[in-house]
Amino acid sequence: MECNHLEHGDLLMSGALLDSFVDLHRSQLELSGVPRVFYPILFDKLQKQIFDAGEYFGIIEVENDEGETVQRKVRVTSECNILKDDPSMIFLIDHAYTYRINTIRNELEQLPELVERLSRLMFISSDAENKINAIIEHMWKFNHTYTLAVDGGDAEDREPYWYIRDEFGSAVEHCDQANVRMAPFLSMIDGQMYTLLWLIKDIECNESVSVDYVCGTQDELIRRAKLVPWTAADLSDDIDYQQTEPNEQYFNTGRESEKLPSSETYSMVDLTKLNRTINVLTDVELVRDNLADKRFQLVEDLSHADIIFTRKHFKDFKNLCENTQQFINQYPFENIINIKDLLAIICRRTSSSIDKETLQSYPLWLPTTFNLTYELPKLISYFQHREKKNLDNHWIVKPFNLARSIDTHVTKNLNSIIRLAESGPKIVCKYIDKPLLFHREESGLVKFDIRYIVLLRSLEPLKVYVYEKFWLRFANKPYSLDNNYDDYQVHFTVMNYRYAQNLKKITCEEFVPLFDEQQQNLKWADVQENIFSMIHQVFERATMRKPPCGMLPCHRSRAVYAVDLMLDQTGQPYLLEMNFMPDIERACSYYPTFMDDIFRTLFLDESNSNVIDISSK
């Protein structure tokens, strides 16, 4: 028996209002694949707040032998079949909870009724000792995500939102041959986020309703990996976790390529032989305020500049080399060291294998890293191999190209790693679970990381320098590997953007004697030699392949980078990331000659006592 629900087509709505609604929501509707036939009814339901899924569907609870609900399913309960071409077959689903991951624990502690609701929704036992921990552990089977693009917003605005659908939406089960689609939808009518559900197949009375949890993923291996949170599949026996470098296309995907000179025979320029002051054009205020060496002067006209020192990403090396005599503070294809996924690839170039017995990856100074875009099955296999060997399995998930630890999460939950990849391109790195700790008088033993400023004068031959003074960042709370991985002040060290009231400031001159005093088996001088060797190796590997897979030597290029690293209990350094045009405010305030030292080293080829040559480490 079939029913026709076309009475909604008689709704009295202005065509102009509908057109306005569609124009306002067009990108969402088209990206989600909502058929046009549903637009008028969707508009009406949003205007009138019609939640009528209960007229057609019902929730069936599945119990175990003890009478506990262990599963819920959705079935068609109307007296007739429902048809995918019926324009009324689109439904609004509410959300039980919307949050950002770094706030969930604090929010749940303030909302006991929500804790109870989510516990029931996730089948968490009523006598669970800590329901909030259990919710955070189990929520990845129920989580969904979206990010709101905010023009002109702060970096933190790019932090994704996560949400859990209401009891009805959460009960729709997975099927490869799904009969409905579901997608998040931001209504501009009331500013609220909903989930839309619409039919993609006719569904008979009493038939189960299902959705493809990994809709849009065609590759069967990737589909299998993404479904692990629900299937608990073991991939360790048939997926090889050994890593190989991706092809050249990967390095180009989604990235604007540089325009390169047609040959390497463009004219050489020696700024020391100009017999005049050297003109510097810059949009970096700290350069303007701190470049004191009288051999340099600031100019406003690009055509008069000898040096362009800019925060903006520069791409036109062809014009620079062929038509000007200018220098730029960037190298062609330096994105391979400044973007986290590419940095991991190039660092593995001479030692990419993972030891099958110990599961140790190489080089030692690079935390074991997988790209969640194309290496998800390998990561799952490797994670499960570690699990079987009872090896530590704490990981840190990082976006490719965000700073300030935004959308970065520590976890030992495989399901969370898999699902976190849905909120944007990410890598996952083995967490340094036994970091070297520093004793803060007011806090105890805390994590810390180290930042070096690196000056690259030439790639061919390699001329790379490190500014002698380094910077330290400390966690605010004592280090612990308990279940509170979402406690930012325990696991992260970048405090100047949040929790700055407890920020610890210490110079490297103060740090070194304290380090040698606290670390009886280590000497800072030896540790620093290993750090310099690591930095040197990064640049060696960055030029092992031609662009776009490697950096391109360019005689008109100079560059300043920040290298962030951490030490483990043995003093082994681990590379965390490298940044283009880092924040140098502290450097300029602590060391008045810092800017002059940089410019003299990069553009006058002068050595000075504050800069260490590591070209031959």
Beta strands, then each sheet from edge to edge (+ up, - down):
strand 1: 57-63
strand 2: 69-76
strand 3: 90-93
strand 4: 95-99
strand 5: 143-146
strand 6: 161-165
strand 7: 173-174
strand 8: 180-186
strand 9: 193-199
strand 10: 210-211
strand 11: 278-282
strand 12: 296-298
strand 13: 307-309
strand 14: 327-328
strand 15: 369-371
strand 16: 395-399
strand 17: 409-411
strand 18: 426-430
strand 19: 438-440
strand 20: 444-446
strand 21: 448-459
strand 22: 462-467
strand 23: 471-474
strand 24: 559-567
strand 25: 573-580
strand 26: 611-613
sheet 1: 1+ 2-
sheet 2: 3+ 9- 8+
sheet 3: 4+ 6- 5+
sheet 4: 7+ 10+
sheet 5: 12+ 11+ 13+ 14+
sheet 6: 15+ 18- 16+ 17-
sheet 7: 19+ 20-
sheet 8: 23+ 21- 22+ 26-
sheet 9: 23+ 21- 24+ 25-
end
